[in-house]
Amino acid sequence: MNKLLCMLELQQKLNDATNGTGWEKGVTKNGKKINWRRCIYMESAEMIDSFGWKHWKSIAQETDYENLQIEIVDVWHFVMSLVLEFAYISKAESVEELAKRITQTPEYQKLSTDAALTFGTDDILMTKIENVMRLSLIPITPEMIGALIEEFFDLAYLGALNATQLYRLYVGKNILNQFRQDHGYKEGSYIKIWNGLEDNAVMKGAWEANPDMTPDDLYKALQAAYPA
């Protein structure tokens, strides 16, 4: 299974459901303008708060590496959305061709390891995050898209996320959000505590029990465990 292709397809499906088909033209089904670049730099700015960077406040704050990884995945949603939008507008390649090309980049290949990765230093990580922010502020060109993808994968690597971990965190969040919506989240009837465990913990346990499951399998596992 091509994990990158799977993530791109899930992001396309999520954007279609949330924003309406044709969102690639830059407007939602409700007429709201979409700016994926702004999403990227605003979420990246939030990522900086995972570090104790302020010299005037909370000077003993330790780096929250778990939150850092969650924020990296949040930014990944928006990076993929921008890449999908650009591919649609430029009509340069299909999603399948896009996924194949990206998986062949040196930066993605570096993530394609089963070895446990270690975190970069805080200064290096913050510089890499700021590089992602900087790129998201310049006009969209093929070169900008390529550089943004490279910088993001470097950030994931320094954030101790290999390709499999990035995939699992992304898919887990995507499928759990879908499951919540399908089971009354908007209406307020959704049950978040399942037999004493938060749904996030149940989802994580399902992944750990069967690391090779597909997104559909994960949804079915959540369905089987849901207490309602």
C-alpha positions as CSV (number, residue, x, y, z in Angstrom):
1,M,0.0,0.0,0.0
2,N,1.3,3.5,-0.9
3,K,0.8,5.3,2.4
4,L,1.3,8.7,0.8
5,L,-1.3,8.1,-1.9
6,C,-3.7,6.9,0.8
7,M,-3.2,10.1,2.8
8,L,-3.7,12.3,-0.2
9,E,-6.9,10.5,-1.1
10,L,-8.2,10.8,2.5
11,Q,-7.4,14.5,2.5
12,Q,-9.2,14.9,-0.8
13,K,-12.3,13.1,0.6
14,L,-12.2,15.2,3.8
15,N,-11.9,18.5,1.9
16,D,-14.8,17.4,-0.5
17,A,-17.0,16.6,2.5
18,T,-16.1,19.7,4.5
19,N,-15.7,22.4,1.8
20,G,-17.7,20.9,-1.1
21,T,-16.5,19.5,-4.4
22,G,-14.7,22.1,-6.4
23,W,-12.9,23.5,-3.3
24,E,-9.7,23.5,-5.3
25,K,-10.9,26.7,-7.0
26,G,-10.4,28.5,-3.7
27,V,-14.0,28.8,-2.4
28,T,-16.0,26.6,-0.1
29,K,-19.6,25.5,-0.7
30,N,-20.7,28.3,1.6
31,G,-18.8,30.9,-0.4
32,K,-15.9,31.2,2.1
33,K,-12.5,31.9,0.6
34,I,-9.9,29.2,1.2
35,N,-6.2,30.2,1.9
36,W,-4.2,27.0,2.6
37,R,-1.0,29.0,2.9
38,R,-2.4,31.0,5.8
39,C,-3.5,27.8,7.4
40,I,0.0,26.5,7.1
41,Y,1.8,29.5,8.7
42,M,-0.8,30.0,11.4
43,E,-0.7,26.3,12.5
44,S,3.1,26.5,12.3
45,A,3.1,29.5,14.6
46,E,1.1,27.4,17.1
47,M,3.7,24.7,16.8
48,I,6.4,27.1,18.1
49,D,4.5,27.2,21.4
50,S,5.5,23.5,21.9
51,F,8.8,25.0,23.0
52,G,9.7,27.2,25.9
53,W,11.0,29.9,23.7
54,K,9.8,32.9,25.6
55,H,12.6,34.6,27.6
56,W,10.2,36.7,29.7
57,K,7.6,34.2,30.6
58,S,7.4,30.5,31.7
59,I,11.2,30.3,31.4
60,A,11.2,26.8,33.0
61,Q,8.8,25.4,30.4
62,E,10.0,22.1,28.9
63,T,9.4,21.2,25.3
64,D,6.2,19.2,24.7
65,Y,7.4,16.8,22.1
66,E,4.1,14.9,22.0
67,N,2.2,18.1,21.1
68,L,4.9,19.0,18.6
69,Q,4.2,15.8,16.7
70,I,0.4,16.4,16.8
71,E,1.0,19.9,15.4
72,I,3.2,18.5,12.7
73,V,0.4,16.3,11.6
74,D,-2.1,19.2,11.7
75,V,0.2,21.2,9.4
76,W,0.4,18.1,7.1
77,H,-3.3,18.3,6.5
78,F,-2.9,21.8,5.1
79,V,0.3,21.1,3.1
80,M,-1.5,18.2,1.4
81,S,-4.5,20.4,0.7
82,L,-2.3,23.1,-0.9
83,V,-0.5,20.4,-3.0
84,L,-3.8,18.9,-4.1
85,E,-5.1,22.4,-5.0
86,F,-2.0,23.2,-7.0
87,A,-2.2,19.8,-8.8
88,Y,-5.8,20.4,-9.7
89,I,-5.2,24.0,-11.0
90,S,-2.0,23.2,-12.9
91,K,-3.4,19.9,-14.3
92,A,0.2,18.7,-14.4
93,E,-0.4,15.2,-13.0
94,S,-2.9,12.9,-11.4
95,V,-3.0,12.2,-7.6
96,E,-1.4,8.8,-8.3
97,E,1.4,10.4,-10.3
98,L,1.8,13.1,-7.6
99,A,2.1,10.5,-4.8
100,K,4.6,8.4,-6.8
101,R,6.8,11.5,-7.5
102,I,6.8,12.7,-3.9
103,T,7.7,9.2,-2.5
104,Q,10.7,9.2,-4.7
105,T,12.1,12.5,-3.2
106,P,15.2,12.1,-1.0
107,E,13.4,13.8,1.9
108,Y,10.6,11.3,1.9
109,Q,13.0,8.4,1.4
110,K,14.7,9.5,4.5
111,L,11.5,9.0,6.4
112,S,11.0,5.5,4.9
113,T,12.7,3.7,7.7
114,D,11.6,1.4,10.5
115,A,14.3,2.7,12.8
116,A,13.3,4.9,15.7
117,L,14.1,8.5,15.0
118,T,15.4,11.0,17.5
119,F,14.3,14.6,17.9
120,G,16.5,17.4,16.7
121,T,17.5,20.2,19.0
122,D,14.9,22.8,19.8
123,D,16.8,25.5,17.9
124,I,17.0,23.4,14.8
125,L,13.4,22.4,15.0
126,M,12.2,26.0,15.4
127,T,14.3,27.1,12.5
128,K,12.8,24.3,10.3
129,I,9.3,25.3,11.4
130,E,10.1,28.9,10.5
131,N,11.3,27.8,7.1
132,V,7.9,26.2,6.5
133,M,6.3,29.4,7.5
134,R,8.5,31.5,5.3
135,L,7.8,29.3,2.2
136,S,4.0,29.5,2.9
137,L,4.2,33.3,2.5
138,I,5.6,33.4,-1.0
139,P,3.7,33.1,-4.3
140,I,2.7,29.6,-5.3
141,T,4.9,28.1,-8.1
142,P,6.1,24.6,-8.8
143,E,9.4,25.4,-7.1
144,M,7.6,26.8,-4.0
145,I,5.5,23.6,-3.7
146,G,8.6,21.4,-4.1
147,A,10.5,23.3,-1.5
148,L,7.6,23.3,0.9
149,I,7.3,19.5,0.6
150,E,11.0,19.1,1.2
151,E,11.0,21.4,4.2
152,F,8.0,19.7,5.7
153,F,9.5,16.2,5.4
154,D,12.7,17.5,7.0
155,L,10.6,18.9,9.8
156,A,8.9,15.5,10.3
157,Y,12.3,13.8,10.4
158,L,13.6,16.2,13.0
159,G,10.3,15.7,14.9
160,A,11.1,12.0,15.1
161,L,8.3,10.9,12.8
162,N,9.1,8.3,10.2
163,A,6.7,7.7,7.2
164,T,4.8,5.0,9.1
165,Q,4.3,7.1,12.2
166,L,3.2,10.1,10.1
167,Y,0.7,7.9,8.3
168,R,-0.7,6.4,11.5
169,L,-1.1,9.7,13.3
170,Y,-2.7,11.3,10.2
171,V,-5.0,8.4,9.4
172,G,-5.9,8.0,13.1
173,K,-7.0,11.6,13.4
174,N,-8.8,11.6,10.0
175,I,-10.8,8.4,10.7
176,L,-11.6,9.3,14.3
177,N,-12.9,12.7,13.2
178,Q,-15.0,11.0,10.5
179,F,-16.3,8.5,13.1
180,R,-17.3,11.3,15.4
181,Q,-19.2,13.2,12.7
182,D,-21.0,10.0,11.8
183,H,-22.1,9.4,15.4
184,G,-23.6,12.6,16.5
185,Y,-20.6,14.9,17.3
186,K,-22.3,18.0,15.8
187,E,-25.6,17.2,17.5
188,G,-24.0,16.7,20.9
189,S,-24.9,13.0,21.2
190,Y,-21.5,11.5,20.6
191,I,-20.0,9.5,23.5
192,K,-16.3,10.4,24.0
193,I,-15.5,8.1,26.9
194,W,-15.7,4.4,25.9
195,N,-15.8,2.1,28.9
196,G,-13.5,4.4,30.9
197,L,-11.2,5.3,28.0
198,E,-11.2,8.4,25.8
199,D,-11.9,7.7,22.1
200,N,-8.3,8.9,21.2
201,A,-6.9,6.2,23.5
202,V,-9.2,3.5,22.0
203,M,-8.1,4.6,18.5
204,K,-4.4,4.4,19.5
205,G,-4.9,1.0,21.0
206,A,-6.6,-0.3,17.9
207,W,-3.6,0.8,15.8
208,E,-1.2,-0.9,18.3
209,A,-3.1,-4.1,18.2
210,N,-3.1,-4.2,14.4
211,P,-0.5,-1.9,12.9
212,D,-1.2,-3.1,9.3
213,M,-4.9,-2.3,9.2
214,T,-6.4,-0.1,6.5
215,P,-8.3,3.1,7.2
216,D,-11.6,1.2,6.6
217,D,-10.4,-1.5,9.1
218,L,-9.7,1.2,11.7
219,Y,-13.2,2.6,11.2
220,K,-14.7,-0.8,11.7
221,A,-12.6,-1.4,14.8
222,L,-13.9,1.9,16.3
223,Q,-17.5,0.9,15.3
224,A,-17.0,-2.4,17.2
225,A,-15.7,-0.7,20.3
226,Y,-18.2,2.1,20.4
227,P,-20.5,1.7,23.5
228,A,-23.7,3.0,21.9
